[in-house]
């Protein structure tokens, strides 16, 4: 389950906003990800799912909260510079089994509309 909220506002030439995303714990995943993949690792020479079982045991039952923030300055109606910070709490989380998401990252974005 997901709960998402996004708020955006403007003041003069500034735009600012943020989002909060809560994702509940994935109670059920395919057994293959926890047991089957480990048994196949010697044969397919991959450790793609190694550590998943331990990760699920460490974070058992805990949902995750991700907070993103952004601010932009509009130089003109066609030129805008934005700073976007994603996952500012630096939460370790998975949207799908074995798909660990990015840590905190900051993006500078320049928009020019023509």
Secondary structure, DSSP 8 states (H G I E B T S, - for coil): -EEEEEEEEEETTEEEEEEEEEE-------HIIIIIHHHHHHHHT--TTTTHHHHHHHTTT--EEEEEEEEEEEEETTEEEEEEEE-TT----BSSTT-B---SEEEEEEEE--
